[in-house]
Amino acid sequence: MGKVTTRKIGLEMDAQLYAKLSKVAERNGQSRRFLLEKALEHYLEVVVPSQNTVRPEVMKHFRRSTEKNRRLHQLLAQ
């Protein structure tokens, strides 16, 4: 396997989440970096593609518009 290019980032995160991450890493004998990379990889490869949906704020406006125009939709459907 070839050399992997890395990028250094500065990360600020919730203290309780960091504590959980640290405990899991220690318990499993893994580094926090490894766990973060695996979690991000999973998110990008599994979660993001499965969220093939409209953003929540767009759906909120859509629902509001649909409700507002419900009577018009019924008349047009006839």
N, C-alpha and C positions, 0 to 999 in steps of 0.2 A: 504494500500500500504506500502511495506517495505521501510526501509531506503535506500536512494540512495547513493552510493559511489561516491565521486567526486575526481577530480584531479585538482590541482592548476597549471596553466600554465602562463607563461609570454608571452604577445602578443604585438607585435609592428605592427601598421597598419598605412595606409595613413591617414593623419590628416583630410582631407576633408571627407573621408569615415567615420571616427570616429565621426565627427561633425554631419553627416547625421544620423548615428546610434543613437547618443545621442538625437537628435531632435525627431526622431520617438519614441524612448523609453519614453521620457518625454510626448509627445503628447498622447501616448496610456496608460500612467500610468504603464509602464513595466520597468523592469531593462534592462540594456545593456546586462547583462549576459543571461537573458531569451531570448532576441532577437537573440543573437549570437548562443545560443544552438538550438533554433528553426531553424535558417537559416542553421546551419551545419547539423542538422537532416534532413531537406528537401533536402539539397545537396546530402547527402549520400544515402538517400532512394529513391529519385526521379531523380535527375540529373545524378548521376554517372551511375546507371543502364541504363538510356536512352542513354548514350553515348557509346553504345556497338559498337564503331567504332575503327578504327585504329588510332594511334597517328598521329598528323599532320606531324611530321617530317618523319615518315615512309611512309605516303602517298606521300609526296614530292619526296622521292627517288623512289617510285614505279612509279609515273607519269613520272619522268625523264627517268627511265629505259624503260618504255613502249614507250615513244616518240622516244627514241634513237633506239629501236629495232622494230619500227612499220613495216618497210619493211620486216624484217624477219618473223614477226607474219603473215603478209599477205601471204608470200610464204608458210609458214607452214600450213596455213588454206586451201590452194588449194589442 
